[in-house]
Amino acid sequence: MSALLPRGHVHLIAICGVGMAPLAGLLLSQGYRVTGSDQNVYPPMSGYLAELGIKVLMGYQAEHLRERPDLIVVGNAVSRDNPEVQEMLRLGVPYLSFPQALGRFLIGSRRSLVVAGTHGKTTTSALMAWILARAGWEPSFFIGGLSRNFGSGFRQGSREWVVLEGDEYDSAFFDKGPKFLHYRPEKVILTSLEFDHADIYRDLDHLKDSFRRLTEMIPSSGTLLVCNEYEAAKDVAAAARSPVIFYGDGEPRGWQARNIRVCGGASWFEVYDRQSSEGEIKVSLIGRHNVNNALAVYATARELGIGHDVIGEAMATFAGVRRRQELKGEVGGITVVDDFAHHPTAVQETIEGVRSAYPGRRLWAIFEPRSNTSRRRVFAREFPQALGCADRIVVAGLYQPEKIPAEERLPAEEVIREINCLTGDGRAVFIEKADEIAHYVAGEAVKGDVILVMSNGGFDGVQEKILRMLEEKGT
């Protein structure tokens, strides 16, 4: 593909995706003229694009390509029969998938550190980039979220390392391989491995095949850091040609976090390299899963030669990522927290983490089945146990249920019945729409309650609607 001229026009189809919006920002920072379209426009990416001055064209229409872009980047959720894709092919405009574009416009000849896994990729990637930055390494990075420390989901640094969130989802309608295979990893952090993405993977073994391909790509001079608490992760690590380092509380032993305590929205833990203590670390994150994420970053930073004190200062000043345990507001002593959790394991870990940060307070879990997997029956048995850890539970209607065959859909009402059967106290209810949920929660919540909202999408702005109704109620 020929080089784009300065101020060349790049159009992104599905620009509001968690990766596509930061890519738009990256392209804009490099001097390209950027346009984009999407049918699902919601915070935080909609606000982020508006701040950049990038206008989002609503919906997908052939006339959006009237100016004939010089290059089109196609999001992975976009099908071949999309009207803009059809027009793109008719016009013969050059096109790339999102990961191909990252390879061309960001990675280039840089040394790549990829964070992969079912859970924790975004937070771990953002923390890794922050530590490298505080150490003076001036890294590039690209994550599927907005880092609060950087105010962005990307940065084009001046030095050799680039930190990338490695997504296992497929790349585009014309490239069904996982995104992370485009990232040429030298070092990989594998945070976890459980079944997910039921729309493209048949089962766990199929998913593991993709991760094996990733571990096989790591050169013998690189390293693979693996959480030993996931058997599937250890299975795929066996395919690596590089040295493998373990972390967590499983076997084989490696890096560990001991003497964990939580206070005031932060966690403290003592770092052990096998049986040798390296001292205590404070990280401004909550939940056992986030302690593991921080441990993985600590181990990687130490392997790169960064000192304990530098890592400690960076972790203590890490401000997190938007939509990951994000405090949305407090009205009348009622706290609203937003999170991206959508897999049962992540849901349960998030609930437990938020509870540890707000001990003694009644905890609500408001959950929208929105991802391609959570809308299916795949985890119908696991969701009741995960959500049942909260004191009050609201499950919303499935997002766009018509896109899932009826026999495959998650039976939300059955999930509610199972929770109430397990707990015996009727704590769970099914409420279809966001407006109805906000009205119900505002009417039932009392001073001291913590309301945790979980969805991997916009959830029709239910977080803001709850806060607004609480204010109107005069709680």
N, C-alpha and C positions, 0 to 999 in steps of 0.2 A: 504494500500500500504506500502510495506517495506521501511525502510529508505535507502536513497542513501549513498553509501560509499564515503569517501573523494575522490575528483578527479573523481567522477562518471560523466559519459557522458550524457549531456542533449542536445537534438536536438529540435530546434524551427522551426516549419513549419509556414511560413509567418513572418519571424524574423524582417522585416523592418517596421512592423506596429508601430504606435505611442506609443502603450503600450508594444508591444513585444520586441522592441529594448532595452528600459530601463530594462525590465525583464531579458534580456540576460546579461546586465551589472550587475544586482543584483546577478544573479547566478554565474557569473564569480568572483565577489567580495567574494562570499562565498566559493570559491575554486573548483567549478565544472568546468569540461571541456565542453565548449559550442560550438556547431555548429548550423548552421541555413541555411534556404533556402528561396528564395522569387523570384517572377517574376517581382515585381515592386520595383526597387531599386533607391531611390532618396534622396537628402538632405532634412532635416538635419540628418536623421537617418542613411543613408549610411555612411556619414562622421563620425558620432558618433561611429558606429560599427567598422569602420576602425581604429579609434583612440584606441579602446579597443583591437585591434588585433584579432577580430572575423571575420573570413572569411565567406562571404555570398556566398553560392552556388546558381548559377543562375538557375531559373526555378525549377520545381518540377519533380523529377525523382526517381524511386525506388532505383537506385544504390546509391543515397545519404544516404541510410540507410545501406550500405554495412557493416559498422563497428558495426551495431546493438547497438544503444544507450541504456542506462539504463532507460531513461525516455524521452518521447516526449511531448512537449507542443504544442497544436494545436490552431492556430489563428482562430478567429471567422469568417473570410472571406473564410476559407478553407472548401470545401465540401467533402462529403464522397467519391466521386469518384476521388478525388485527387490521383495521382499516389503514393505519399509518404504515404498518409493515407491508401491506399489499401495494401501497403507493410507493414506498421505498424501493421495492423490487421492480416495480414498473419503470421508475425513473432511473434505476441503475446506480443509486447513491451508495457509496462505500459504507459498510457497517461493521461494528464490532460488538461482542458481548461485553458486559460490565467487567469481568475479570481480564479479558483481553485488553480493554482500555486501561485498566490499572497497570498491566504489564508494560504498556507502551508509554503512558504519560507519567507514571510515578516510579515503578520499580527499576526499569532500565537495567543498568549494570550494578545497582546497589546490592548489598548483602541483605538477604531476606530472613527475618525472624517471624515465623507464622504461629499464631495461636489458634488451635483447632479444638473441637470437642462439641458435645451436645449442649453443655451448659457453660456459662461463665466467660465466653470468648470476648465479649465487648468490654466488660470490666477489666479482665486480665490484660487485654491489649492496651487499653487506655492507661492502666497503671504501669505497664512495661514502658510505654512511650514516655510517661512522666518521669520515671526514674532515670532513663537515659538522658532526658533533657536536663534534669537537675544535676546530673553528673557531668554536664557540659559536652555531651556527645552530639548534640544538635541532630537528632534523628528525624527521618521522615516517618510518617505513620498514616494508616488508613483504617478506620474502624466503622462499624455499622451503628453509630450513635454519636451523640454530641458530648465530647469531653468538657467538663466544667472548667478544668484547669486551662485548656487551650481555647475554649470557646468555639470549638470546631470538631469535625469528625476526621480531619486530615491536616497534614502539614508536610510541605516539601522542604526538608532540612538540607543542610549544606554538607553533611558528612555521609559516611558510607552505609549506615544501617537504616533499614526501613522495617517498621513493625506493622504487621498485617493481621487483621481478623480473617481467619481462614474458614469460609463457609463451605459446608458439605453439600449444599443444595446445588441443583444443576445450573449451568451457566446461561443457557438461552435455548430457544426452540431449535436452533441450528447447531447446538453444542450441548449434549445431554450429560457430559461429564461434570463432576463437582468443580466449583470455582477454585478451590485451593490448589488444584493441579496446574494452574497458570502462574503460581507465585514463586516458583523456583526456590524452595526453602533451603537455607543452610542450617537453621536451627528451628525446631518445632517444640511448642508446648502443647501437650495433649491433655486437656483438663478433665475429660470424661468421655464416656461412650455408651449410650443407650439408644434403643430404637426410637426413631423419629422420622418425620417426612414420609408418612405412609402413602402419600400420593406419588412418590417416585421410587421408593425402596420397598421391595417385597417383604423383607424381614430383616432381622438384625444381621444375619450373615451377609446379605446383600450390601448393607450399609458398611459392614466391616471391610468388605472388599475395596470400597473407595478409600477408606482410611489406610489400608495396607499400601495402596498405590502412593499415597502421600508419604508414608514412612519410608518406602523404597526409594523415593526421590532424594532423600537427604543424603548428601555425600558422606563418605567415610570420615572426612575432616570435620563434619558437623556434629550436632548432638540432638537427641530426642529426650525430652523430659516428660515423664508419664505419671499420671496419678494412679497409684497402686490400689486404689479403692474400687476400681472398675475392672472386672475380669476381661471384658471385651477390649478395653484399652490395652491391657497387658498382652492379649492375644495378638493384636495387630503390631505391637512393638517388636514382636519376634521377627518381623519381616525387615527390620531396619538394618542397614549396613553400617550405620553410625553407632557410636557409643550410646547406651540407653541409661538414663538416670531416673530414679523413682522418687516420688514424694507422696506424703499422706500417711495414714495409719494402717495401711495394709502391708502385704508382703510382695516382693522382697523389700526390706527396709532401705530407706534412703533419707531424704530430708523429712523432718517432722516439725509440727507445731505443737508445743506442749504448754501446760499451765495457761490455758486460754481464759480470759475474762473480758466482760463487756461492760462498758459504762459510757453514758452520754453520747450514744451514736458512734462509738469507736470500739475497736477490739485491740486487746493486748495479747501477745503470745511470745513464748520463748522459742527461738529457732534452734533446732538440733540438726547437725549434719552427722547422721547415724547417732553415735553416743556422745558427741561433742557439742556443747552448747556454744552458740555464737552471740548469746545475749537476747534481750527483749526488744520487741518491735511493736510500735503502735501503728495501726492503720485505721483510717477514717471510714471503715466499712463495718457492717454488722452481719452476723450469720456465720455458721461453721463453714459453709461453702465458700464464702468470701475470704475467710482465713486461709483456706486451701488455695484460693486464687492468689492471695498475697504471698503465700509460701512458695508457689511456683515461680512467681516473678522474682522473689528474693533469691531463690536458688539459681535462676538464670543469670541474674545480675552478678552474683558472686562468681559464677562460672566465667563470666565475661571480664572479671577482674575489678568490679566496682566494690568499694569498701562498705563495711557494715554501717558506719555512721552516715555515709551519703545515702544509702538505701533507706535507713531509718528516718532521716529528715524528709526525704521525698514521700515516703508512705504516710507520714504524719500530716503532710500538707496535701495529700490527694483528695480532690473534691468530688470524685465520682463521675457518673455519666447520667445524662438526662434519661428519665424513665427507668432508672434502676434504683429502687427504694428511694424515690424522689419525694421529698416533702412538698406537697402541693399547697398546703395552707392549714390554718387552724381557726376555727370559729367556736367561740363559747366553750373552749376546753375540749373540743372534738377535733382530732387530727386526721387529715386525709393524706395518704401516701400512695404514690403511683408506681407500678412496676410492670416490666415486660414479660413476666413469667407466663408460660403457656404449656409447658410439659409437666406432668405430675410431680416429678422429682423437684423441678425448679419451684413449682407452686408450694410444695411442702417446706422446702428449705427457706423460701422467702417468708412464709408465715412464721416459721420458727425463728428466723432472724429478726423480723420485726417485733415479735413477742419479746425476744431477749432485750431489745432496745427500749421497750415500753413495759417493764414488768409491772404486774398487778393491774393492768388496764384491760378492759374488755376489747377484744380484737374481732373486727369484721373482715371477712374475705368476700370481695365482690369479683366474680370471675366471668369473663366472656370467652366461650369456646370459639376461637377465631382462626387459629392456624389450621393448615390443611390436615394435621394429625389430630389436634384436639377436637375438631368437628366430627371426627369419625369414632366408631365404637372401639377403636384399638385400646384405649385406656379407660373403658367404662368401669372396670373394676378398681383401677388405681386412683381415679379422681376422688371417689368418696373418702378414701383414707387420707389423701393429701389435703383436701379441703376441710375435712372433719376436724383438723387440728385447730381451727378457728372457733371462736365462741358464737358468732353469728355468721351465716353464709347466705349469699345470694348468687344464684347461677342465672345468667342471662340466656336469651335465645341464641341459637347458633347464628353466626354471621353468614349471610348468603347461603342458607341451607339448600337452596335449589341447585347449587353446584355440586352437591354431594348426593349420590344415589340414596334413596330413602332407606334401603336396607343396611347402608353403611353408616348412617348418621349416629352421632352420639345421642343416646336417649337421655336428655337433660333431666326430665321428670324422674326417671329411674335413678339417676345419680342422687337427686334430692331425697328420694325415698330411702335409698341405701344409707345415706349420711344419717338421716333421722332414725333409722333402724339401729345403726351402730352406736349413736350417741344417746338415743332414747329420750330426747328432750325437745324435738321439733325445732332445732336451731337453724335448719336450712329451708329456704324457699326458692321457688323458680319464678322469676319475673322476666317477661319477654324483652321489654324495651328499656332503653336508657332513661327516658323521662320518667317512666313508672318506677324504676329502681331508685332514682334520685328522690322522688317524692316519698317512697317507702322509707328509705334510709333516714332522710331528714326528719321524718315523723317518729322514728323509733330510736334514733341515736340519743345518747345522754352524755352529759359532761364526763370527760375521762375516756370516752371511746376512741379507739384508733380504727380508721376505716382504710383498709388496704384494697386498692383496685388493681386487678391483674388482667392484662390483655396485651397481645402483640400488635394491636392496631389502635385506632382512634377511639373506639368504644363510644362513638357519638358524643364525645366530650362529657361523659358522665361525671368525671372528677370535678370539673368546673360547675356542672349542674348541681352536684351535691353541696358544694361550698356555697353556691348562690342561694339555694333553698334553705340552708342552715342560717344564712344571714337574714333572709326574709322572715324566717321563723323567729328570729331574735333569740337564738339559743344562748 
